[in-house]
Amino acid sequence: AMEDQLGLISDSTPITNVVYHPPVSTGRLASQVSYSNETRDQYGHWTPSLSYKHSLEDVQNQFTPAEYYRHKLVTSGKVIRQIIRLEARWKKNLIVFENAAVKVQSLHRGNIGRKIFNGIKEDLKEKYRYRETRKLSMQLFQISNYWEVVKVVNKLGFYADLAIIKLKSYYRLGEWNKCITDADIVIGHIPNNEDAFYLKVCSLCQLQNYQEAYMALKEMTSRIETTRDDAVRLNGYLVTKLIPPLYQEGVDGFDYLIHKSRRDFHSMLHRACCNNLLQEWDKSLKDLDFILAFHPEWIEALLLRGRVRSCIRKWELAKEDYLLVIQLFPGSLEAKMGLQDLEDSKGEVSNDLPMMDPQVVNNIEKPFV
């Protein structure tokens, strides 16, 4: 009857989609109830409110207690302010905690750093003393204060480069035995130390222990693949002092050096000496002519060529060489002796043996340090 009075039902219209609104009692809560079209869909079913304002029906009929509490949390200003205060306090406490953690971490890292430093402190001090000693010893060596070099180096333990500086100081001082003893110590620590071997061989040569020097040099070449040129040149000098001498080995060594450098005149002069002792007069004379073409006033080469020419009975040419030496160096005893040998040998035609002189290497620069 009510729908008919409101004009919602007519005789020709079928009754469909009837929505029933229950009566609401009047009272304290009546003013809080609102039937907004926003809370109903097209069929009249309930839909959640899209605003922060919620109806009594939403709260009473649709929310569980937990959902109601969460809804209250996000909509109540008081709770939000409490949360903001708690968050600010939490952030403040977190900053304090982070600062304290950083301090503890720094303290821990400092303790670790101190432990590491205390562990390597002595090593650092030793390295500092080594650097200062090396610097001082090199300065003293440059000013030829060799005894002070030895004193400074002896204050530290074993270091290879400092030991080599001390070996060179002993060699410059003429302390051959000490140089040999310390060289053996260095070789014991570093078996392939070429400088220690070389200084040992040079010291043995100065003591005229040629056989022992030759064996030490052979040990050096067996341990070290690429031998320095000075060692090859020194070997060429040693083989002329051995008993019996090994001149051909000297020639082979100097051939190697000359092949490396075509203008190595010292090696060429040594090869000429060895060829002279091997009675290879033509080879020796060829080397000497080549040397004197570039250095016509080289005293040792002139003396040796005079000796070679006298050996092949070219007396006048040999005399020219000796006279040129006397002209360049009037006090040359070797040239005067060579002239005397020429006068004594001219009448001995029956003597077919060449003149062999164990001192044929006349003042040639020895390859010592």
C-alpha positions in Angstrom: 0.0 0.0 0.0 2.9 2.4 0.8 4.6 1.8 -2.6 1.2 2.3 -4.3 0.7 5.6 -2.6 4.2 6.8 -3.5 3.6 5.9 -7.2 6.3 3.3 -7.3 3.9 0.5 -8.3 1.4 0.6 -11.1 -0.7 -2.0 -12.7 1.3 -2.2 -15.8 4.8 -2.3 -14.1 6.2 -5.5 -12.7 7.6 -5.5 -9.2 11.4 -6.0 -9.5 14.6 -5.0 -7.5 12.7 -4.0 -4.3 15.1 -2.5 -1.7 13.9 -2.7 1.8 15.1 0.0 4.3 14.6 -1.2 7.9 13.2 1.4 10.2 15.6 3.1 12.5 14.6 3.9 16.1 14.8 7.4 17.1 17.1 8.3 19.8 20.8 9.2 20.5 22.2 7.3 17.6 19.6 8.3 15.1 21.4 11.5 14.1 24.6 9.5 13.4 23.0 7.3 10.8 23.1 8.4 7.2 21.9 6.6 4.2 24.2 8.1 1.6 24.0 7.0 -2.0 27.8 6.7 -1.8 27.5 3.7 0.4 25.2 1.8 -1.9 25.8 0.3 -5.3 23.4 0.3 -8.2 21.6 -2.7 -6.7 21.3 -1.1 -3.3 24.0 -3.3 -1.7 26.3 -1.8 0.9 29.7 -0.6 -0.1 32.5 0.8 2.1 32.7 4.5 2.6 35.4 6.3 0.6 35.8 9.1 3.1 37.2 9.2 6.6 33.8 9.6 7.9 32.2 6.3 8.5 28.6 5.6 9.3 27.2 3.8 12.2 26.2 0.9 10.0 29.8 0.5 8.8 31.2 0.3 12.3 28.5 -1.9 13.8 27.8 -4.3 11.0 31.0 -4.6 8.9 34.1 -4.1 11.1 35.6 -6.8 13.4 37.1 -5.5 16.6 40.6 -5.7 15.2 39.5 -3.9 12.0 37.8 -1.3 14.1 41.0 -0.8 16.1 43.1 -0.4 13.0 40.6 2.0 11.6 40.8 4.0 14.7 44.6 4.1 14.6 44.6 5.7 11.2 41.8 8.1 11.8 42.3 9.3 15.4 44.5 12.4 15.6 45.4 11.5 19.2 46.8 8.1 18.3 48.7 9.6 15.3 50.3 12.2 17.5 51.3 9.5 20.0 52.8 7.5 17.1 54.7 10.6 15.9 56.1 11.2 19.3 57.1 7.6 19.7 58.8 7.6 16.3 60.7 10.8 17.1 61.8 9.3 20.4 62.8 6.1 18.6 64.8 8.0 16.0 66.6 10.0 18.7 67.4 6.8 20.6 68.6 5.2 17.3 71.0 8.1 16.6 72.4 7.8 20.1 72.8 4.1 19.6 74.5 4.7 16.2 76.9 7.2 17.7 77.7 4.7 20.5 78.2 1.9 18.0 80.6 4.1 15.9 82.6 4.9 19.0 82.8 1.2 20.0 83.7 0.3 16.4 86.5 3.0 16.3 87.8 1.7 19.6 87.9 -1.8 18.3 89.6 -0.8 15.1 92.1 1.2 17.1 92.9 -1.8 19.3 93.4 -4.0 16.2 95.6 -1.3 14.6 97.8 -1.0 17.7 98.2 -4.8 17.8 99.2 -4.9 14.1 101.6 -1.9 14.5 103.2 -3.5 17.6 103.7 -6.6 15.6 105.6 -4.9 12.8 107.1 -2.0 14.7 110.5 -3.7 15.1 110.5 -4.7 11.4 109.8 -1.1 10.4 112.6 0.1 12.6 115.0 -2.4 11.1 114.1 -1.4 7.6 114.6 2.3 8.6 118.0 1.5 10.0 118.8 -0.5 6.8 117.9 2.5 4.5 119.9 4.9 6.6 122.9 2.5 6.7 122.8 1.9 3.0 122.6 5.7 2.3 125.6 6.4 4.6 127.7 3.6 3.4 127.3 4.7 -0.3 128.2 8.2 0.7 131.3 7.0 2.5 132.3 4.7 -0.4 132.1 7.6 -2.8 134.6 9.6 -0.8 136.9 6.5 -0.5 136.4 6.2 3.3 136.4 2.4 3.1 137.2 1.5 6.7 134.2 3.6 7.9 132.1 1.7 5.3 133.1 -1.6 6.9 132.3 -0.3 10.4 128.9 1.1 9.4 127.8 -2.1 7.6 128.9 -4.4 10.4 126.4 -2.7 12.8 123.5 -4.4 10.9 122.7 -8.0 10.1 123.1 -9.6 6.7 121.9 -7.6 3.7 123.1 -8.7 0.2 123.7 -5.2 -1.2 125.4 -4.0 2.0 127.6 -7.1 2.0 128.6 -6.3 -1.6 129.5 -2.7 -0.6 131.7 -4.1 2.2 133.3 -6.6 -0.2 134.2 -3.8 -2.6 135.6 -1.8 0.3 137.8 -4.7 1.4 139.0 -5.1 -2.2 139.9 -1.4 -2.5 141.7 -1.6 0.8 143.8 -4.6 -0.4 142.3 -6.9 2.2 142.1 -9.9 -0.2 141.6 -12.6 2.5 138.8 -10.8 4.2 137.2 -10.1 0.8 137.3 -13.9 0.0 135.9 -14.9 3.4 133.0 -12.5 3.2 132.3 -13.4 -0.4 131.9 -17.1 0.7 129.4 -15.9 3.3 127.4 -14.0 0.7 127.5 -17.0 -1.6 126.3 -19.2 1.2 123.2 -17.0 1.6 122.7 -16.3 -2.1 124.3 -19.0 -4.3 123.8 -17.1 -7.5 125.2 -13.7 -6.4 127.4 -12.8 -9.4 129.1 -9.8 -7.7 130.3 -11.9 -4.8 131.7 -14.5 -7.1 133.5 -11.9 -9.3 135.1 -10.2 -6.3 136.2 -13.5 -4.9 137.9 -14.4 -8.2 139.5 -11.0 -8.4 140.9 -11.3 -4.9 142.3 -14.7 -5.6 144.0 -13.3 -8.7 145.6 -10.6 -6.6 146.9 -13.3 -4.3 148.2 -15.1 -7.4 146.0 -18.2 -6.6 145.2 -18.6 -10.2 144.2 -22.2 -10.1 141.7 -21.6 -7.3 140.5 -18.5 -9.0 139.9 -20.4 -12.2 137.9 -23.1 -10.4 135.8 -20.4 -8.7 135.1 -18.7 -12.0 134.0 -22.0 -13.5 131.6 -22.5 -10.6 130.2 -19.0 -11.2 129.6 -19.7 -14.9 128.0 -23.1 -14.1 125.5 -21.4 -11.7 124.7 -18.3 -13.7 123.5 -18.7 -17.3 124.3 -15.2 -18.6 127.7 -14.3 -17.3 128.9 -10.7 -17.4 131.5 -9.7 -19.9 134.0 -8.8 -17.2 134.0 -12.4 -16.1 134.7 -13.6 -19.7 137.5 -11.1 -20.0 138.9 -12.2 -16.6 138.8 -15.8 -17.6 140.8 -14.9 -20.7 143.5 -13.4 -18.3 143.4 -16.4 -16.0 144.0 -19.1 -18.6 147.3 -17.5 -19.5 148.4 -17.9 -15.8 147.4 -21.6 -15.4 149.9 -24.4 -15.4 149.6 -25.6 -18.1 148.0 -22.6 -19.7 144.8 -22.8 -21.7 145.3 -20.2 -24.4 142.7 -21.6 -26.8 140.0 -21.2 -24.2 141.1 -17.5 -23.8 140.8 -17.0 -27.6 137.3 -18.5 -27.6 136.2 -16.2 -24.8 137.6 -13.1 -26.6 136.0 -14.2 -29.8 132.6 -14.1 -28.0 133.2 -10.6 -26.7 134.5 -9.3 -30.1 131.5 -10.8 -31.8 129.2 -8.8 -29.4 131.2 -5.6 -30.0 133.4 -5.2 -33.1 135.2 -2.2 -31.5 136.1 -4.0 -28.3 139.8 -3.2 -28.6 140.8 -4.5 -25.2 139.4 -7.9 -25.9 141.1 -7.8 -29.3 144.4 -7.0 -27.6 143.9 -9.9 -25.2 143.1 -12.2 -28.1 146.3 -11.1 -29.9 148.2 -12.0 -26.7 146.7 -15.5 -26.6 147.3 -16.1 -30.3 150.9 -14.9 -29.9 151.4 -17.5 -27.1 149.7 -20.1 -29.4 152.2 -19.1 -32.1 149.4 -18.0 -34.3 151.5 -15.0 -35.5 149.3 -14.0 -38.5 146.1 -13.9 -36.4 147.9 -11.9 -33.7 149.4 -9.5 -36.2 146.1 -9.0 -37.9 144.4 -8.0 -34.6 147.3 -5.7 -33.7 147.3 -3.9 -37.0 143.5 -3.3 -36.7 144.0 -1.9 -33.2 146.8 0.4 -34.1 144.9 1.7 -37.2 142.5 3.3 -34.7 144.9 3.9 -31.8 148.4 4.4 -33.3 149.9 5.4 -30.0 148.7 2.5 -27.8 151.9 1.5 -26.0 150.8 -2.1 -25.1 149.7 -2.8 -28.7 153.0 -1.4 -30.1 155.1 -3.5 -27.7 153.2 -6.7 -28.5 153.4 -6.1 -32.2 157.1 -5.6 -31.9 157.3 -8.9 -30.0 155.3 -10.7 -32.7 157.4 -9.2 -35.6 160.5 -10.3 -33.8 159.1 -13.8 -33.5 158.5 -14.0 -37.3 162.0 -12.5 -37.9 160.9 -9.2 -39.2 163.6 -7.4 -37.3 163.4 -3.9 -38.8 159.6 -3.7 -38.4 159.9 -4.8 -34.8 162.6 -2.2 -34.2 160.4 0.5 -35.6 157.7 -0.4 -33.1 160.1 -0.4 -30.1 161.6 3.0 -31.2 158.1 4.5 -31.5 157.4 3.3 -28.0 160.6 4.9 -26.7 159.7 8.1 -28.6 156.2 8.2 -27.0 157.3 7.0 -23.6 161.1 7.4 -23.1 161.1 5.5 -19.8 159.7 2.3 -21.3 161.8 -0.6 -19.9 160.0 -3.1 -22.0 160.9 -1.3 -25.3 164.6 -1.1 -24.3 164.6 -4.8 -23.4 162.9 -5.6 -26.8 165.6 -3.7 -28.7 168.3 -5.6 -26.7 166.5 -8.9 -27.6 166.6 -7.9 -31.2 170.3 -7.3 -31.2 170.9 -10.6 -29.4 168.7 -12.7 -31.6 169.8 -11.6 -35.1 172.9 -13.7 -35.0 171.1 -16.9 -33.8 169.8 -18.0 -37.1 169.9 -21.6 -36.2 167.3 -21.1 -33.4 164.0 -21.9 -35.0 162.0 -21.6 -31.8 160.1 -18.4 -31.4 160.9 -16.2 -28.4 158.4 -17.1 -25.7 158.1 -14.7 -22.8 155.8 -15.5 -19.9 155.3 -11.8 -19.4 154.2 -11.1 -22.9 151.1 -9.4 -21.6 152.9 -6.1 -21.0 151.0 -4.0 -18.5 147.6 -4.8 -20.1 144.8 -3.4 -18.0 143.5 -6.3 -15.9 139.7 -6.4 -15.7 139.5 -5.9 -12.0 137.0 -3.7 -10.2 
